[in-house]
C-alpha cells in the first residue's frame, strides 16, 4: 500500500459515521471501534502504523484494560483516551 503517509489516524467521529451512520455521540461500542481499527490495520500489515481513537476507554479500569488489549490484538500501534467522564458535548 503506497500512501505516502508516516501514520494513519482513525477518528471516533469517522468510525461512527461510516459504520453506524450516526453522529459521534458516544454510542459506538468497543467492538465497533476495535473492528474498524482491525480492518484498517490489516489493509497492509507492513504499512504505516495506525493511531486510533479509544473514546473514554469504554468504562472503568477493568474495561479500559480490556480495550487496550483488544486494540493491541487488532494491530493498533497507538491510541488516545479522552478524559471526559460525562457524555460527549
N, C-alpha and C positions, 0 to 999 in steps of 0.2 A: 504494500500500500504506500504509494508515493504521495504524501500530502504536504510535505514541507513544513510541518509544524513540530516544535520541540515537545509538545504535550497536547493532550486533548482534555477538555473540561466538560463534564456532564452536569447540567443545571437541574435543580428541582423543578423549576417552572417549565423548562423544556420537556422534561420527562413526563410531568403531569399532563401537559398539553398534548403531547404526542401519543402517550399510552392510554390516557384516561379521557382525553377530550375535554378537560376541565381546567379552570384556573388553579394556580398553586395556593390552595387554602389549607394546606396541612392534611389533605385526605389521602395522599399516597402512602402506602404501607411499605414497610421494609422490603417485602417481597417484590413489590412493583419497582422500587428503586434498584434493588440488587439485580433483578432480572435484566433491567435496561443496561445497567453498568456492565454486566457479564456479556451481553450481546455486543456492546461497543468494544470492550476489552478484547473479545475473541475475534474481532474482524481481522486482526493481524497480530498474533502473539508476539511478533518481533517488531511491531510498530511503535509509535510514540506512546509513552505512558499515559494512563487515564487518571485524572483527578476528578473525584465525584462529590457531589453534594450529599450529605447524610442528614439533612434537616436538623432536628434536635436530638438525634440518636434514637428516636422512637420509644423512649421510656426511661426507666431508672437505670442504675448502674449495670444490672444483670442483662438488660435488653441492649444497652449500649455495647457491652462486651460481645453479645451475640451478633450485633450488627457489624462491628469491626471485623470479627472473624468471617462473617458472610461476605463482606466486601473484599477481604483479602483472598478468600477462595474464588471469588468471581474474577480476580485478576486486576483489581483496582490498585494502582500504585500509591495513591494518596487520596485523602478526603478531608472535608472540613465539617465540623459540627457546630451548629448555631447555639448560642447561649440563651435563647428565648425560653421562657417557661410557660408562657401563655400561647394561645392560638396566634397564628400569623395575623398581621395587621390587615 
